[in-house]
Each structure stands twice: as C-alpha cells, then as structure tokens.
Amino acid sequence: MSFCDHCEGQRFDRAQVLRALRATRRRLSAPGTACSVDQSLAMAIEAVRALEIPHLEVLDDLVEGEVIH
C-alpha cells in the first residue's frame, strides 16, 4: 500500500505545519514571555507563512499496487 504523490505531499506539509506550530508554542510558553491572544496567533500564522510548501502536480497517473487517495 502506498499514497499517491498528492496525498504523500499533503502528509509531509501537515507535518511541517505541526512542527512549526509546536515550536511556536514552546517559544510562547517560555518563562517571562507574555503575549496577548492576538500576538500569539500572529506568531503562529507567521511561522506557517514562513514555510516553503511546494505545490505538487501529478504528471504520471501510472502507479502500481494499491494506492490510498
């Protein structure tokens, strides 16, 4: 069983976003860090915006075996 390129890319992208958000959470929960809700969300949005997430296009539909989409 495998994932199509599109779904595999989405799984990778999701993992990148979650890592960025967890890192932001760690920064915000550091001692002496005081932020408003708006500032916290702005930091989280900026962390995700800074990621380089490519757009995947499927060029070849020929995949052997079971594919999860």
C-alpha positions in Angstrom: 0.0 0.0 0.0 1.3 3.5 -0.8 0.0 7.0 -1.0 -0.4 9.0 -4.3 2.1 11.9 -4.7 -0.6 14.4 -3.9 -1.6 12.7 -0.6 2.0 12.0 0.4 2.8 15.7 -0.2 -0.1 16.7 2.0 1.1 14.4 4.8 4.5 16.0 4.6 3.1 19.5 4.5 0.9 18.8 7.5 3.9 17.5 9.5 5.8 20.7 8.7 3.0 22.9 9.8 2.6 21.0 13.1 6.3 21.2 13.8 6.2 24.9 13.2 3.2 25.4 15.5 4.7 23.3 18.2 7.9 25.3 18.1 5.9 28.5 18.3 4.0 27.0 21.3 7.4 26.3 23.0 8.5 29.9 22.4 5.3 31.3 23.8 5.4 29.1 26.9 8.9 30.1 27.8 9.3 31.8 31.2 8.9 35.5 31.0 7.0 35.5 27.7 3.8 37.4 27.9 1.7 37.8 24.8 -1.9 38.6 24.0 -4.1 36.2 22.2 -3.7 38.3 19.0 0.1 38.3 19.3 0.2 34.6 19.8 -2.0 33.9 16.8 0.1 36.3 14.7 3.2 34.5 15.7 1.6 31.1 14.7 0.4 32.5 11.4 3.8 33.9 10.6 5.5 30.6 11.5 3.3 28.8 9.0 3.6 31.5 6.4 7.4 31.3 6.5 7.3 27.6 5.5 8.1 26.8 1.9 5.4 24.4 0.9 5.6 23.4 -2.8 2.6 22.7 -5.0 2.6 19.2 -6.3 1.3 18.3 -9.7 0.7 14.7 -10.7 2.5 14.2 -14.1 2.1 10.5 -14.3 -1.1 8.6 -13.3 0.6 5.2 -13.7 1.1 3.8 -10.2 1.4 0.1 -9.5 -0.2 -1.6 -6.4 -2.8 -0.3 -4.0 -2.8 3.5 -3.7 -4.6 5.4 -1.0 -6.0 8.8 -2.1 
